[in-house]
């Protein structure tokens, strides 16, 4: 179950993107299936990483915290990896849009779907509040959108610089949001209205 959920989290966003775009039209054989059907190495990678993480977590010795990273250090490492992943997936989504000659805004939608769509599917399957629809302080959607925008706005720069700037901006945005509590404004819900009455 953990491996399936992990793989769905990694592949879900790109799957949704390809379904909206009519499939992955970037293959040599002209297939319009979603990307992991045409390129099964993505599926193998997602399953492998999910399985490896599952095994590593089971083998982790939590009874001797002095011999491993402390809880806050583990959280920081996971947060950093998650931030890098969001930035990378956002750029992958943008590149798919660019290959289809889409304009800036549709490309941003592709970035948002690719980077956060898998997490939405995961939350629904696990019956948890959908993270992108709740006012989290980590800028879960804003940061990858910034990454995609930076990547698109410097088209003449070397690829390595574009990647570094895009992913770096995503990480920086999430760190800034965590440290300052920055988040986009939200409408007051019934509970907030009742509390302020």
N, C-alpha and C positions, 0 to 999 in steps of 0.2 A: 504493500500500500504506500509506504513512504517513497519508494523508488518511482512508482507511477505518478504520485503527486509531484515529486521533484521534476520528473521529465515533462509533465504537463506544464509546470511553471516555466521551464526553459523554452518550450516549443509553442506554447499556447498563443503568445502574442503574434509571432510570425505566421502561425496558422490562420488566425483571424484576419490579419493583414492580407494574406494571399487569397483568402476566400472573398474578401471585399473587392480586391483588385482583379478577380477572375482567374486566380491561380498564378503560379510562378512562370512567367513567360521568358525567363532568362536562360532556359536550358537549350542545348544544341538539338535535342530531338523534338522540340516543339511542344512538349508536354505542358499542360496547364495545371497539373496537380500541385498541391502545396509543396513547399520547398523540401521538407524532410522525406517526401516520397521520391522526389527526383534525386535528392542528395542524402542518402540514408546515413552518411557519416555524422550528420547532425543528430539524428535519432540515437545512434550508437554512443555519441559523445554525451548526450543528455542522460541516457540510461546509465552509462558508466560513471559519470560524475555523481549522479544521485545515489547509485549503489555504493560507491566509494565513500561518500559522505555518511551514508547510513552505517557502514561498517566502522568507520573512524569514530563516529559518535558512540557506538556500542562499546568500542574498545577503550574509550576515554575513561581514565580513572578519576572519578569525581570525589573519591574518598580521601585523596591527598592533595588538597588544593595548593599546598606549598610547592608541589612538584610540577604544576602546570600553570598556565595563564590564569590569573584571577578572573572572576566573572566579568568585571568591568573591562578588562583587557580583551577577553573573548568577544564581548559585545562591540568593542571598538574595531576589532579585526573584521568581524562579520559585517559591521556597518560600512567599513571602507570597501570591502569586497562587493557588497550590494550596490554601493554608489558607483563603483567602476563598472559593474555589470549593467546598471541602468544606462550609463553613458554609452557603453559599447553597443548595447542593443538598440538604443535610439539612433546611433549612426548607421547601424545595419539597416534599420527601417528607412532612413533617409536615402541611403544608397539604392535601395530597391525602388524608391520613388523616382530618383534621378534617372535610373536606367529606363524607366517608363516615360521619361520626359514630363513628369508631373511638375506643377508649379509649387511655389514655396509653401502655401497653406496645406494642400494635400500631402506634401512631403512631411510636414509637421505632424499631421494626423497619423501617417505611417509610423513615424518615430514614436508617438505616444502609444499606439497599439502594440508595436513590437516590443517596447520596453516594459509596459505595464499590463498588457493583455493577459499574459500567462498568470500573473499574480491575481488578477481578477477571477480567472477560472479556478485557480487554487482556492481562493477564499470562498467561492460559491460551493465547491465540492466539499470543503472542510466545514461548511456551515458557520463561517465567521464573517464579521462585518467586512464588506469589500473595502480594502484599504484606500483605494484611490477615491472613494466617495466619502471618506471621513476626513476631518480637518487635522491630519497629522502634521507635526511640526517639521518633519524631515523633507518637506517639499518633494513628495514621492513622484508627482507628475511634473511639477514645475521644473525640477532640476534636469530631467532628461530632455524636456522641451528646450531648455536653454542650451543644452549640449548640441541638439540638432540644429538650432538656430546659429550657433557659433560656427559649426561645421559648414553650414551652407553659405554663411556670409563672408567666408574667406576662400572662395573657390580657386584663386590663383596661387595660394600658398602650397608648399610641398605637402604631400599626403601625410607624412609623419607629423608635421606641425599641426595640420587640421585635426588629426586624430587626438593628439595630445591636448590641443586647445579644447576640443569638444568634450572629451572625457574629463579633463581637468576642471572645466567649468561646472560639470555636473557634480563632481566631488566637492568642489568649493562651495557650491550653492547649498548642498545638503549639510555641510559642516556649518556654514553660516546660519542656516535655519535652525539647526540643533542648538547652537550656542546662544543665539539671540531670541529664539522662539518665534522667528518670522514665519508667517503663513498667510495665504491669501484670505481675504475677508470672506466670511460666511454669513448667511442669513440666520437670524435667531430662530431656533426651533421652539416647540411648545414648552420644553423643560426650561430653556433659558428665559422665555417670556414669563413663566410662572415664578421662576426664582427672582426675577427683577421686579415683580409686581408687589 
